[in-house]
Amino acid sequence: MNAKSTLTALCSALTMSLATSTGAYAATTQKVYSSGILVLVFIGFVALVVVVQMIPAIITLCGMIKGLAKNRKTAAAEATTK
């Protein structure tokens, strides 16, 4: 078999298998969210802790980027004076 007929047969087989396949049916539940208010308060507290911890991390990242930019600027200035 040459490459063209092999590729055609492969594409045909793939197309037929995809065309005849059916979707998978997941289990359906009719349960509605029924957790209490304490669960929501706990999730809110965890989100607040994450946000509060991100503030110093962002400030530190900004300081590192400013320092890097300052170092590059001074290195470029020194390179032009030499």
mmCIF file of the N, C-alpha and C atoms, coordinates in Angstrom:
data_MODEL
# 
_entry.id   MODEL 
# 
loop_
_atom_site.group_PDB 
_atom_site.id 
_atom_site.type_symbol 
_atom_site.label_atom_id 
_atom_site.label_alt_id 
_atom_site.label_comp_id 
_atom_site.label_asym_id 
_atom_site.label_entity_id 
_atom_site.label_seq_id 
_atom_site.pdbx_PDB_ins_code 
_atom_site.Cartn_x 
_atom_site.Cartn_y 
_atom_site.Cartn_z 
_atom_site.occupancy 
_atom_site.B_iso_or_equiv 
_atom_site.pdbx_formal_charge 
_atom_site.auth_seq_id 
_atom_site.auth_comp_id 
_atom_site.auth_asym_id 
_atom_site.auth_atom_id 
_atom_site.pdbx_PDB_model_num 
ATOM 1   N N  . MET A 1 1  ? 0.847   -1.177 0.000  1.00 0.00 ? 1  MET A N  1 
ATOM 2   C CA . MET A 1 1  ? 0.000   0.000  0.000  1.00 0.00 ? 1  MET A CA 1 
ATOM 3   C C  . MET A 1 1  ? 0.891   1.238  0.000  1.00 0.00 ? 1  MET A C  1 
ATOM 4   N N  . ASN A 1 2  ? 0.466   2.194  -0.735 1.00 0.00 ? 2  ASN A N  1 
ATOM 5   C CA . ASN A 1 2  ? 1.250   3.416  -0.727 1.00 0.00 ? 2  ASN A CA 1 
ATOM 6   C C  . ASN A 1 2  ? 0.773   4.321  0.412  1.00 0.00 ? 2  ASN A C  1 
ATOM 7   N N  . ALA A 1 3  ? 1.484   5.384  0.637  1.00 0.00 ? 3  ALA A N  1 
ATOM 8   C CA . ALA A 1 3  ? 1.215   6.260  1.775  1.00 0.00 ? 3  ALA A CA 1 
ATOM 9   C C  . ALA A 1 3  ? -0.135  6.955  1.647  1.00 0.00 ? 3  ALA A C  1 
ATOM 10  N N  . LYS A 1 4  ? -0.537  7.309  0.434  1.00 0.00 ? 4  LYS A N  1 
ATOM 11  C CA . LYS A 1 4  ? -1.798  8.021  0.251  1.00 0.00 ? 4  LYS A CA 1 
ATOM 12  C C  . LYS A 1 4  ? -2.992  7.143  0.600  1.00 0.00 ? 4  LYS A C  1 
ATOM 13  N N  . SER A 1 5  ? -2.982  5.899  0.176  1.00 0.00 ? 5  SER A N  1 
ATOM 14  C CA . SER A 1 5  ? -4.107  5.016  0.483  1.00 0.00 ? 5  SER A CA 1 
ATOM 15  C C  . SER A 1 5  ? -4.121  4.652  1.972  1.00 0.00 ? 5  SER A C  1 
ATOM 16  N N  . THR A 1 6  ? -2.953  4.533  2.576  1.00 0.00 ? 6  THR A N  1 
ATOM 17  C CA . THR A 1 6  ? -2.888  4.257  4.015  1.00 0.00 ? 6  THR A CA 1 
ATOM 18  C C  . THR A 1 6  ? -3.472  5.418  4.804  1.00 0.00 ? 6  THR A C  1 
ATOM 19  N N  . LEU A 1 7  ? -3.099  6.644  4.412  1.00 0.00 ? 7  LEU A N  1 
ATOM 20  C CA . LEU A 1 7  ? -3.616  7.829  5.086  1.00 0.00 ? 7  LEU A CA 1 
ATOM 21  C C  . LEU A 1 7  ? -5.122  7.953  4.877  1.00 0.00 ? 7  LEU A C  1 
ATOM 22  N N  . THR A 1 8  ? -5.594  7.664  3.697  1.00 0.00 ? 8  THR A N  1 
ATOM 23  C CA . THR A 1 8  ? -7.025  7.719  3.409  1.00 0.00 ? 8  THR A CA 1 
ATOM 24  C C  . THR A 1 8  ? -7.783  6.698  4.246  1.00 0.00 ? 8  THR A C  1 
ATOM 25  N N  . ALA A 1 9  ? -7.250  5.493  4.354  1.00 0.00 ? 9  ALA A N  1 
ATOM 26  C CA . ALA A 1 9  ? -7.902  4.452  5.154  1.00 0.00 ? 9  ALA A CA 1 
ATOM 27  C C  . ALA A 1 9  ? -7.921  4.830  6.633  1.00 0.00 ? 9  ALA A C  1 
ATOM 28  N N  . LEU A 1 10 ? -6.846  5.398  7.111  1.00 0.00 ? 10 LEU A N  1 
ATOM 29  C CA . LEU A 1 10 ? -6.768  5.807  8.509  1.00 0.00 ? 10 LEU A CA 1 
ATOM 30  C C  . LEU A 1 10 ? -7.762  6.917  8.792  1.00 0.00 ? 10 LEU A C  1 
ATOM 31  N N  . CYS A 1 11 ? -7.845  7.903  7.916  1.00 0.00 ? 11 CYS A N  1 
ATOM 32  C CA . CYS A 1 11 ? -8.790  9.006  8.100  1.00 0.00 ? 11 CYS A CA 1 
ATOM 33  C C  . CYS A 1 11 ? -10.224 8.509  8.035  1.00 0.00 ? 11 CYS A C  1 
ATOM 34  N N  . SER A 1 12 ? -10.493 7.588  7.145  1.00 0.00 ? 12 SER A N  1 
ATOM 35  C CA . SER A 1 12 ? -11.840 7.022  7.032  1.00 0.00 ? 12 SER A CA 1 
ATOM 36  C C  . SER A 1 12 ? -12.216 6.258  8.293  1.00 0.00 ? 12 SER A C  1 
ATOM 37  N N  . ALA A 1 13 ? -11.295 5.470  8.802  1.00 0.00 ? 13 ALA A N  1 
ATOM 38  C CA . ALA A 1 13 ? -11.567 4.704  10.022 1.00 0.00 ? 13 ALA A CA 1 
ATOM 39  C C  . ALA A 1 13 ? -11.788 5.632  11.208 1.00 0.00 ? 13 ALA A C  1 
ATOM 40  N N  . LEU A 1 14 ? -10.998 6.677  11.298 1.00 0.00 ? 14 LEU A N  1 
ATOM 41  C CA . LEU A 1 14 ? -11.149 7.634  12.392 1.00 0.00 ? 14 LEU A CA 1 
ATOM 42  C C  . LEU A 1 14 ? -12.477 8.370  12.284 1.00 0.00 ? 14 LEU A C  1 
ATOM 43  N N  . THR A 1 15 ? -12.837 8.780  11.092 1.00 0.00 ? 15 THR A N  1 
ATOM 44  C CA . THR A 1 15 ? -14.104 9.480  10.880 1.00 0.00 ? 15 THR A CA 1 
ATOM 45  C C  . THR A 1 15 ? -15.288 8.584  11.225 1.00 0.00 ? 15 THR A C  1 
ATOM 46  N N  . MET A 1 16 ? -15.245 7.344  10.818 1.00 0.00 ? 16 MET A N  1 
ATOM 47  C CA . MET A 1 16 ? -16.347 6.425  11.100 1.00 0.00 ? 16 MET A CA 1 
ATOM 48  C C  . MET A 1 16 ? -16.469 6.139  12.592 1.00 0.00 ? 16 MET A C  1 
ATOM 49  N N  . SER A 1 17 ? -15.333 5.992  13.274 1.00 0.00 ? 17 SER A N  1 
ATOM 50  C CA . SER A 1 17 ? -15.404 5.704  14.708 1.00 0.00 ? 17 SER A CA 1 
ATOM 51  C C  . SER A 1 17 ? -15.903 6.918  15.481 1.00 0.00 ? 17 SER A C  1 
ATOM 52  N N  . LEU A 1 18 ? -15.540 8.113  15.040 1.00 0.00 ? 18 LEU A N  1 
ATOM 53  C CA . LEU A 1 18 ? -16.044 9.303  15.719 1.00 0.00 ? 18 LEU A CA 1 
ATOM 54  C C  . LEU A 1 18 ? -17.511 9.560  15.403 1.00 0.00 ? 18 LEU A C  1 
ATOM 55  N N  . ALA A 1 19 ? -17.933 9.240  14.203 1.00 0.00 ? 19 ALA A N  1 
ATOM 56  C CA . ALA A 1 19 ? -19.318 9.470  13.803 1.00 0.00 ? 19 ALA A CA 1 
ATOM 57  C C  . ALA A 1 19 ? -20.273 8.511  14.497 1.00 0.00 ? 19 ALA A C  1 
ATOM 58  N N  . THR A 1 20 ? -19.835 7.311  14.786 1.00 0.00 ? 20 THR A N  1 
ATOM 59  C CA . THR A 1 20 ? -20.723 6.323  15.384 1.00 0.00 ? 20 THR A CA 1 
ATOM 60  C C  . THR A 1 20 ? -20.642 6.289  16.905 1.00 0.00 ? 20 THR A C  1 
ATOM 61  N N  . SER A 1 21 ? -19.760 7.038  17.489 1.00 0.00 ? 21 SER A N  1 
ATOM 62  C CA . SER A 1 21 ? -19.646 7.007  18.943 1.00 0.00 ? 21 SER A CA 1 
ATOM 63  C C  . SER A 1 21 ? -20.742 7.850  19.580 1.00 0.00 ? 21 SER A C  1 
ATOM 64  N N  . THR A 1 22 ? -21.097 7.497  20.770 1.00 0.00 ? 22 THR A N  1 
ATOM 65  C CA . THR A 1 22 ? -22.126 8.236  21.497 1.00 0.00 ? 22 THR A CA 1 
ATOM 66  C C  . THR A 1 22 ? -21.496 8.916  22.698 1.00 0.00 ? 22 THR A C  1 
ATOM 67  N N  . GLY A 1 23 ? -22.185 9.883  23.210 1.00 0.00 ? 23 GLY A N  1 
ATOM 68  C CA . GLY A 1 23 ? -21.682 10.619 24.358 1.00 0.00 ? 23 GLY A CA 1 
ATOM 69  C C  . GLY A 1 23 ? -21.793 9.824  25.639 1.00 0.00 ? 23 GLY A C  1 
ATOM 70  N N  . ALA A 1 24 ? -20.947 10.143 26.576 1.00 0.00 ? 24 ALA A N  1 
ATOM 71  C CA . ALA A 1 24 ? -21.005 9.487  27.874 1.00 0.00 ? 24 ALA A CA 1 
ATOM 72  C C  . ALA A 1 24 ? -22.010 10.222 28.749 1.00 0.00 ? 24 ALA A C  1 
ATOM 73  N N  . TYR A 1 25 ? -22.806 9.478  29.428 1.00 0.00 ? 25 TYR A N  1 
ATOM 74  C CA . TYR A 1 25 ? -23.816 10.076 30.285 1.00 0.00 ? 25 TYR A CA 1 
ATOM 75  C C  . TYR A 1 25 ? -23.339 10.034 31.726 1.00 0.00 ? 25 TYR A C  1 
ATOM 76  N N  . ALA A 1 26 ? -23.221 11.204 32.305 1.00 0.00 ? 26 ALA A N  1 
ATOM 77  C CA . ALA A 1 26 ? -22.797 11.277 33.696 1.00 0.00 ? 26 ALA A CA 1 
ATOM 78  C C  . ALA A 1 26 ? -24.014 11.093 34.601 1.00 0.00 ? 26 ALA A C  1 
ATOM 79  N N  . ALA A 1 27 ? -23.744 10.745 35.815 1.00 0.00 ? 27 ALA A N  1 
ATOM 80  C CA . ALA A 1 27 ? -24.831 10.588 36.772 1.00 0.00 ? 27 ALA A CA 1 
ATOM 81  C C  . ALA A 1 27 ? -25.398 11.967 37.101 1.00 0.00 ? 27 ALA A C  1 
ATOM 82  N N  . THR A 1 28 ? -26.684 12.070 37.052 1.00 0.00 ? 28 THR A N  1 
ATOM 83  C CA . THR A 1 28 ? -27.312 13.348 37.358 1.00 0.00 ? 28 THR A CA 1 
ATOM 84  C C  . THR A 1 28 ? -27.838 13.313 38.773 1.00 0.00 ? 28 THR A C  1 
ATOM 85  N N  . THR A 1 29 ? -27.651 14.399 39.451 1.00 0.00 ? 29 THR A N  1 
ATOM 86  C CA . THR A 1 29 ? -28.199 14.528 40.797 1.00 0.00 ? 29 THR A CA 1 
ATOM 87  C C  . THR A 1 29 ? -29.022 15.797 40.840 1.00 0.00 ? 29 THR A C  1 
ATOM 88  N N  . GLN A 1 30 ? -30.058 15.766 41.585 1.00 0.00 ? 30 GLN A N  1 
ATOM 89  C CA . GLN A 1 30 ? -30.924 16.926 41.704 1.00 0.00 ? 30 GLN A CA 1 
ATOM 90  C C  . GLN A 1 30 ? -30.704 17.633 43.029 1.00 0.00 ? 30 GLN A C  1 
ATOM 91  N N  . LYS A 1 31 ? -29.586 17.333 43.689 1.00 0.00 ? 31 LYS A N  1 
ATOM 92  C CA . LYS A 1 31 ? -29.314 17.925 44.983 1.00 0.00 ? 31 LYS A CA 1 
ATOM 93  C C  . LYS A 1 31 ? -28.921 19.382 44.810 1.00 0.00 ? 31 LYS A C  1 
ATOM 94  N N  . VAL A 1 32 ? -29.492 20.209 45.607 1.00 0.00 ? 32 VAL A N  1 
ATOM 95  C CA . VAL A 1 32 ? -29.209 21.636 45.588 1.00 0.00 ? 32 VAL A CA 1 
ATOM 96  C C  . VAL A 1 32 ? -28.208 21.926 46.701 1.00 0.00 ? 32 VAL A C  1 
ATOM 97  N N  . TYR A 1 33 ? -27.378 22.958 46.504 1.00 0.00 ? 33 TYR A N  1 
ATOM 98  C CA . TYR A 1 33 ? -26.390 23.332 47.515 1.00 0.00 ? 33 TYR A CA 1 
ATOM 99  C C  . TYR A 1 33 ? -27.098 23.575 48.831 1.00 0.00 ? 33 TYR A C  1 
ATOM 100 N N  . SER A 1 34 ? -26.708 22.844 49.858 1.00 0.00 ? 34 SER A N  1 
ATOM 101 C CA . SER A 1 34 ? -27.400 22.972 51.136 1.00 0.00 ? 34 SER A CA 1 
ATOM 102 C C  . SER A 1 34 ? -26.436 23.064 52.308 1.00 0.00 ? 34 SER A C  1 
ATOM 103 N N  . SER A 1 35 ? -25.222 23.566 52.070 1.00 0.00 ? 35 SER A N  1 
ATOM 104 C CA . SER A 1 35 ? -24.299 23.736 53.174 1.00 0.00 ? 35 SER A CA 1 
ATOM 105 C C  . SER A 1 35 ? -24.730 24.932 54.008 1.00 0.00 ? 35 SER A C  1 
ATOM 106 N N  . GLY A 1 36 ? -24.316 24.924 55.235 1.00 0.00 ? 36 GLY A N  1 
ATOM 107 C CA . GLY A 1 36 ? -24.719 25.978 56.149 1.00 0.00 ? 36 GLY A CA 1 
ATOM 108 C C  . GLY A 1 36 ? -23.919 27.254 55.974 1.00 0.00 ? 36 GLY A C  1 
ATOM 109 N N  . ILE A 1 37 ? -24.281 28.240 56.743 1.00 0.00 ? 37 ILE A N  1 
ATOM 110 C CA . ILE A 1 37 ? -23.638 29.544 56.681 1.00 0.00 ? 37 ILE A CA 1 
ATOM 111 C C  . ILE A 1 37 ? -22.201 29.471 57.197 1.00 0.00 ? 37 ILE A C  1 
ATOM 112 N N  . LEU A 1 38 ? -21.925 28.534 58.090 1.00 0.00 ? 38 LEU A N  1 
ATOM 113 C CA . LEU A 1 38 ? -20.568 28.419 58.628 1.00 0.00 ? 38 LEU A CA 1 
ATOM 114 C C  . LEU A 1 38 ? -19.570 27.977 57.559 1.00 0.00 ? 38 LEU A C  1 
ATOM 115 N N  . VAL A 1 39 ? -20.021 27.155 56.625 1.00 0.00 ? 39 VAL A N  1 
ATOM 116 C CA . VAL A 1 39 ? -19.147 26.732 55.530 1.00 0.00 ? 39 VAL A CA 1 
ATOM 117 C C  . VAL A 1 39 ? -18.800 27.931 54.663 1.00 0.00 ? 39 VAL A C  1 
ATOM 118 N N  . LEU A 1 40 ? -19.770 28.763 54.375 1.00 0.00 ? 40 LEU A N  1 
ATOM 119 C CA . LEU A 1 40 ? -19.524 29.959 53.578 1.00 0.00 ? 40 LEU A CA 1 
ATOM 120 C C  . LEU A 1 40 ? -18.610 30.944 54.310 1.00 0.00 ? 40 LEU A C  1 
ATOM 121 N N  . VAL A 1 41 ? -18.798 31.074 55.615 1.00 0.00 ? 41 VAL A N  1 
ATOM 122 C CA . VAL A 1 41 ? -17.932 31.957 56.401 1.00 0.00 ? 41 VAL A CA 1 
ATOM 123 C C  . VAL A 1 41 ? -16.496 31.428 56.387 1.00 0.00 ? 41 VAL A C  1 
ATOM 124 N N  . PHE A 1 42 ? -16.327 30.124 56.504 1.00 0.00 ? 42 PHE A N  1 
ATOM 125 C CA . PHE A 1 42 ? -14.986 29.540 56.474 1.00 0.00 ? 42 PHE A CA 1 
ATOM 126 C C  . PHE A 1 42 ? -14.318 29.748 55.126 1.00 0.00 ? 42 PHE A C  1 
ATOM 127 N N  . ILE A 1 43 ? -15.049 29.529 54.040 1.00 0.00 ? 43 ILE A N  1 
ATOM 128 C CA . ILE A 1 43 ? -14.481 29.743 52.706 1.00 0.00 ? 43 ILE A CA 1 
ATOM 129 C C  . ILE A 1 43 ? -14.128 31.210 52.507 1.00 0.00 ? 43 ILE A C  1 
ATOM 130 N N  . GLY A 1 44 ? -14.961 32.117 52.991 1.00 0.00 ? 44 GLY A N  1 
ATOM 131 C CA . GLY A 1 44 ? -14.665 33.545 52.916 1.00 0.00 ? 44 GLY A CA 1 
ATOM 132 C C  . GLY A 1 44 ? -13.428 33.906 53.723 1.00 0.00 ? 44 GLY A C  1 
ATOM 133 N N  . PHE A 1 45 ? -13.261 33.293 54.892 1.00 0.00 ? 45 PHE A N  1 
ATOM 134 C CA . PHE A 1 45 ? -12.081 33.552 55.711 1.00 0.00 ? 45 PHE A CA 1 
ATOM 135 C C  . PHE A 1 45 ? -10.812 33.066 55.026 1.00 0.00 ? 45 PHE A C  1 
ATOM 136 N N  . VAL A 1 46 ? -10.876 31.897 54.421 1.00 0.00 ? 46 VAL A N  1 
ATOM 137 C CA . VAL A 1 46 ? -9.716  31.362 53.698 1.00 0.00 ? 46 VAL A CA 1 
ATOM 138 C C  . VAL A 1 46 ? -9.365  32.266 52.520 1.00 0.00 ? 46 VAL A C  1 
ATOM 139 N N  . ALA A 1 47 ? -10.376 32.749 51.802 1.00 0.00 ? 47 ALA A N  1 
ATOM 140 C CA . ALA A 1 47 ? -10.125 33.668 50.691 1.00 0.00 ? 47 ALA A CA 1 
ATOM 141 C C  . ALA A 1 47 ? -9.506  34.963 51.192 1.00 0.00 ? 47 ALA A C  1 
ATOM 142 N N  . LEU A 1 48 ? -9.957  35.458 52.323 1.00 0.00 ? 48 LEU A N  1 
ATOM 143 C CA . LEU A 1 48 ? -9.394  36.681 52.902 1.00 0.00 ? 48 LEU A CA 1 
ATOM 144 C C  . LEU A 1 48 ? -7.937  36.485 53.300 1.00 0.00 ? 48 LEU A C  1 
ATOM 145 N N  . VAL A 1 49 ? -7.611  35.344 53.873 1.00 0.00 ? 49 VAL A N  1 
ATOM 146 C CA . VAL A 1 49 ? -6.217  35.055 54.242 1.00 0.00 ? 49 VAL A CA 1 
ATOM 147 C C  . VAL A 1 49 ? -5.334  35.020 52.999 1.00 0.00 ? 49 VAL A C  1 
ATOM 148 N N  . VAL A 1 50 ? -5.808  34.411 51.932 1.00 0.00 ? 50 VAL A N  1 
ATOM 149 C CA . VAL A 1 50 ? -5.030  34.337 50.694 1.00 0.00 ? 50 VAL A CA 1 
ATOM 150 C C  . VAL A 1 50 ? -4.796  35.729 50.132 1.00 0.00 ? 50 VAL A C  1 
ATOM 151 N N  . VAL A 1 51 ? -5.818  36.563 50.118 1.00 0.00 ? 51 VAL A N  1 
ATOM 152 C CA . VAL A 1 51 ? -5.680  37.917 49.584 1.00 0.00 ? 51 VAL A CA 1 
ATOM 153 C C  . VAL A 1 51 ? -4.729  38.743 50.439 1.00 0.00 ? 51 VAL A C  1 
ATOM 154 N N  . VAL A 1 52 ? -4.832  38.620 51.741 1.00 0.00 ? 52 VAL A N  1 
ATOM 155 C CA . VAL A 1 52 ? -3.954  39.384 52.634 1.00 0.00 ? 52 VAL A CA 1 
ATOM 156 C C  . VAL A 1 52 ? -2.507  38.947 52.473 1.00 0.00 ? 52 VAL A C  1 
ATOM 157 N N  . GLN A 1 53 ? -2.258  37.684 52.212 1.00 0.00 ? 53 GLN A N  1 
ATOM 158 C CA . GLN A 1 53 ? -0.896  37.216 52.001 1.00 0.00 ? 53 GLN A CA 1 
ATOM 159 C C  . GLN A 1 53 ? -0.354  37.619 50.639 1.00 0.00 ? 53 GLN A C  1 
ATOM 160 N N  . MET A 1 54 ? -1.234  37.891 49.694 1.00 0.00 ? 54 MET A N  1 
ATOM 161 C CA . MET A 1 54 ? -0.775  38.306 48.368 1.00 0.00 ? 54 MET A CA 1 
ATOM 162 C C  . MET A 1 54 ? -0.291  39.749 48.345 1.00 0.00 ? 54 MET A C  1 
ATOM 163 N N  . ILE A 1 55 ? -0.792  40.591 49.242 1.00 0.00 ? 55 ILE A N  1 
ATOM 164 C CA . ILE A 1 55 ? -0.421  42.009 49.240 1.00 0.00 ? 55 ILE A CA 1 
ATOM 165 C C  . ILE A 1 55 ? 1.083   42.191 49.459 1.00 0.00 ? 55 ILE A C  1 
ATOM 166 N N  . PRO A 1 56 ? 1.698   41.627 50.512 1.00 0.00 ? 56 PRO A N  1 
ATOM 167 C CA . PRO A 1 56 ? 3.153   41.792 50.663 1.00 0.00 ? 56 PRO A CA 1 
ATOM 168 C C  . PRO A 1 56 ? 3.945   41.138 49.530 1.00 0.00 ? 56 PRO A C  1 
ATOM 169 N N  . ALA A 1 57 ? 3.423   40.053 48.988 1.00 0.00 ? 57 ALA A N  1 
ATOM 170 C CA . ALA A 1 57 ? 4.117   39.397 47.879 1.00 0.00 ? 57 ALA A CA 1 
ATOM 171 C C  . ALA A 1 57 ? 4.140   40.301 46.654 1.00 0.00 ? 57 ALA A C  1 
ATOM 172 N N  . ILE A 1 58 ? 3.050   40.979 46.373 1.00 0.00 ? 58 ILE A N  1 
ATOM 173 C CA . ILE A 1 58 ? 2.999   41.888 45.231 1.00 0.00 ? 58 ILE A CA 1 
ATOM 174 C C  . ILE A 1 58 ? 3.912   43.084 45.465 1.00 0.00 ? 58 ILE A C  1 
ATOM 175 N N  . ILE A 1 59 ? 3.927   43.618 46.682 1.00 0.00 ? 59 ILE A N  1 
ATOM 176 C CA . ILE A 1 59 ? 4.809   44.748 46.999 1.00 0.00 ? 59 ILE A CA 1 
ATOM 177 C C  . ILE A 1 59 ? 6.268   44.337 46.834 1.00 0.00 ? 59 ILE A C  1 
ATOM 178 N N  . THR A 1 60 ? 6.623   43.154 47.310 1.00 0.00 ? 60 THR A N  1 
ATOM 179 C CA . THR A 1 60 ? 7.996   42.669 47.164 1.00 0.00 ? 60 THR A CA 1 
ATOM 180 C C  . THR A 1 60 ? 8.353   42.473 45.696 1.00 0.00 ? 60 THR A C  1 
ATOM 181 N N  . LEU A 1 61 ? 7.442   41.925 44.915 1.00 0.00 ? 61 LEU A N  1 
ATOM 182 C CA . LEU A 1 61 ? 7.688   41.727 43.493 1.00 0.00 ? 61 LEU A CA 1 
ATOM 183 C C  . LEU A 1 61 ? 7.902   43.062 42.783 1.00 0.00 ? 61 LEU A C  1 
ATOM 184 N N  . CYS A 1 62 ? 7.094   44.060 43.119 1.00 0.00 ? 62 CYS A N  1 
ATOM 185 C CA . CYS A 1 62 ? 7.270   45.388 42.514 1.00 0.00 ? 62 CYS A CA 1 
ATOM 186 C C  . CYS A 1 62 ? 8.625   45.973 42.886 1.00 0.00 ? 62 CYS A C  1 
ATOM 187 N N  . GLY A 1 63 ? 9.041   45.803 44.131 1.00 0.00 ? 63 GLY A N  1 
ATOM 188 C CA . GLY A 1 63 ? 10.355  46.295 44.558 1.00 0.00 ? 63 GLY A CA 1 
ATOM 189 C C  . GLY A 1 63 ? 11.482  45.591 43.827 1.00 0.00 ? 63 GLY A C  1 
ATOM 190 N N  . MET A 1 64 ? 11.341  44.294 43.615 1.00 0.00 ? 64 MET A N  1 
ATOM 191 C CA . MET A 1 64 ? 12.384  43.553 42.894 1.00 0.00 ? 64 MET A CA 1 
ATOM 192 C C  . MET A 1 64 ? 12.464  44.016 41.437 1.00 0.00 ? 64 MET A C  1 
ATOM 193 N N  . ILE A 1 65 ? 11.313  44.253 40.814 1.00 0.00 ? 65 ILE A N  1 
ATOM 194 C CA . ILE A 1 65 ? 11.311  44.711 39.422 1.00 0.00 ? 65 ILE A CA 1 
ATOM 195 C C  . ILE A 1 65 ? 11.901  46.109 39.311 1.00 0.00 ? 65 ILE A C  1 
ATOM 196 N N  . LYS A 1 66 ? 11.568  46.989 40.271 1.00 0.00 ? 66 LYS A N  1 
ATOM 197 C CA . LYS A 1 66 ? 12.142  48.343 40.265 1.00 0.00 ? 66 LYS A CA 1 
ATOM 198 C C  . LYS A 1 66 ? 13.652  48.287 40.455 1.00 0.00 ? 66 LYS A C  1 
ATOM 199 N N  . GLY A 1 67 ? 14.106  47.427 41.360 1.00 0.00 ? 67 GLY A N  1 
ATOM 200 C CA . GLY A 1 67 ? 15.543  47.284 41.580 1.00 0.00 ? 67 GLY A CA 1 
ATOM 201 C C  . GLY A 1 67 ? 16.255  46.749 40.358 1.00 0.00 ? 67 GLY A C  1 
ATOM 202 N N  . LEU A 1 68 ? 15.652  45.798 39.680 1.00 0.00 ? 68 LEU A N  1 
ATOM 203 C CA . LEU A 1 68 ? 16.232  45.246 38.463 1.00 0.00 ? 68 LEU A CA 1 
ATOM 204 C C  . LEU A 1 68 ? 16.307  46.304 37.374 1.00 0.00 ? 68 LEU A C  1 
ATOM 205 N N  . ALA A 1 69 ? 15.237  47.092 37.245 1.00 0.00 ? 69 ALA A N  1 
ATOM 206 C CA . ALA A 1 69 ? 15.233  48.157 36.231 1.00 0.00 ? 69 ALA A CA 1 
ATOM 207 C C  . ALA A 1 69 ? 16.274  49.215 36.564 1.00 0.00 ? 69 ALA A C  1 
ATOM 208 N N  . LYS A 1 70 ? 16.441  49.531 37.840 1.00 0.00 ? 70 LYS A N  1 
ATOM 209 C CA . LYS A 1 70 ? 17.423  50.531 38.258 1.00 0.00 ? 70 LYS A CA 1 
ATOM 210 C C  . LYS A 1 70 ? 18.833  50.028 37.977 1.00 0.00 ? 70 LYS A C  1 
ATOM 211 N N  . ASN A 1 71 ? 19.084  48.751 38.272 1.00 0.00 ? 71 ASN A N  1 
ATOM 212 C CA . ASN A 1 71 ? 20.403  48.175 38.022 1.00 0.00 ? 71 ASN A CA 1 
ATOM 213 C C  . ASN A 1 71 ? 20.721  48.159 36.533 1.00 0.00 ? 71 ASN A C  1 
ATOM 214 N N  . ARG A 1 72 ? 19.744  47.851 35.725 1.00 0.00 ? 72 ARG A N  1 
ATOM 215 C CA . ARG A 1 72 ? 19.975  47.838 34.274 1.00 0.00 ? 72 ARG A CA 1 
ATOM 216 C C  . ARG A 1 72 ? 20.215  49.255 33.753 1.00 0.00 ? 72 ARG A C  1 
ATOM 217 N N  . LYS A 1 73 ? 19.496  50.216 34.326 1.00 0.00 ? 73 LYS A N  1 
ATOM 218 C CA . LYS A 1 73 ? 19.664  51.597 33.887 1.00 0.00 ? 73 LYS A CA 1 
ATOM 219 C C  . LYS A 1 73 ? 21.075  52.108 34.250 1.00 0.00 ? 73 LYS A C  1 
ATOM 220 N N  . THR A 1 74 ? 21.523  51.788 35.468 1.00 0.00 ? 74 THR A N  1 
ATOM 221 C CA . THR A 1 74 ? 22.863  52.232 35.863 1.00 0.00 ? 74 THR A CA 1 
ATOM 222 C C  . THR A 1 74 ? 23.934  51.488 35.082 1.00 0.00 ? 74 THR A C  1 
ATOM 223 N N  . ALA A 1 75 ? 23.686  50.217 34.791 1.00 0.00 ? 75 ALA A N  1 
ATOM 224 C CA . ALA A 1 75 ? 24.675  49.462 33.995 1.00 0.00 ? 75 ALA A CA 1 
ATOM 225 C C  . ALA A 1 75 ? 24.738  50.013 32.576 1.00 0.00 ? 75 ALA A C  1 
ATOM 226 N N  . ALA A 1 76 ? 23.602  50.399 32.025 1.00 0.00 ? 76 ALA A N  1 
ATOM 227 C CA . ALA A 1 76 ? 23.594  50.980 30.682 1.00 0.00 ? 76 ALA A CA 1 
ATOM 228 C C  . ALA A 1 76 ? 24.281  52.347 30.688 1.00 0.00 ? 76 ALA A C  1 
ATOM 229 N N  . ALA A 1 77 ? 24.068  53.120 31.737 1.00 0.00 ? 77 ALA A N  1 
ATOM 230 C CA . ALA A 1 77 ? 24.721  54.434 31.838 1.00 0.00 ? 77 ALA A CA 1 
ATOM 231 C C  . ALA A 1 77 ? 26.234  54.278 31.968 1.00 0.00 ? 77 ALA A C  1 
ATOM 232 N N  . GLU A 1 78 ? 26.683  53.293 32.742 1.00 0.00 ? 78 GLU A N  1 
ATOM 233 C CA . GLU A 1 78 ? 28.110  53.046 32.906 1.00 0.00 ? 78 GLU A CA 1 
ATOM 234 C C  . GLU A 1 78 ? 28.728  52.544 31.599 1.00 0.00 ? 78 GLU A C  1 
ATOM 235 N N  . ALA A 1 79 ? 27.974  51.763 30.852 1.00 0.00 ? 79 ALA A N  1 
ATOM 236 C CA . ALA A 1 79 ? 28.491  51.218 29.602 1.00 0.00 ? 79 ALA A CA 1 
ATOM 237 C C  . ALA A 1 79 ? 28.660  52.322 28.569 1.00 0.00 ? 79 ALA A C  1 
ATOM 238 N N  . THR A 1 80 ? 27.783  53.317 28.583 1.00 0.00 ? 80 THR A N  1 
ATOM 239 C CA . THR A 1 80 ? 27.887  54.408 27.610 1.00 0.00 ? 80 THR A CA 1 
ATOM 240 C C  . THR A 1 80 ? 28.995  55.380 27.969 1.00 0.00 ? 80 THR A C  1 
ATOM 241 N N  . THR A 1 81 ? 29.350  55.505 29.270 1.00 0.00 ? 81 THR A N  1 
ATOM 242 C CA . THR A 1 81 ? 30.407  56.419 29.676 1.00 0.00 ? 81 THR A CA 1 
ATOM 243 C C  . THR A 1 81 ? 31.789  55.831 29.463 1.00 0.00 ? 81 THR A C  1 
ATOM 244 N N  . LYS A 1 82 ? 31.899  54.542 29.308 1.00 0.00 ? 82 LYS A N  1 
ATOM 245 C CA . LYS A 1 82 ? 33.199  53.905 29.155 1.00 0.00 ? 82 LYS A CA 1 
ATOM 246 C C  . LYS A 1 82 ? 33.676  53.971 27.760 1.00 0.00 ? 82 LYS A C  1 
# 
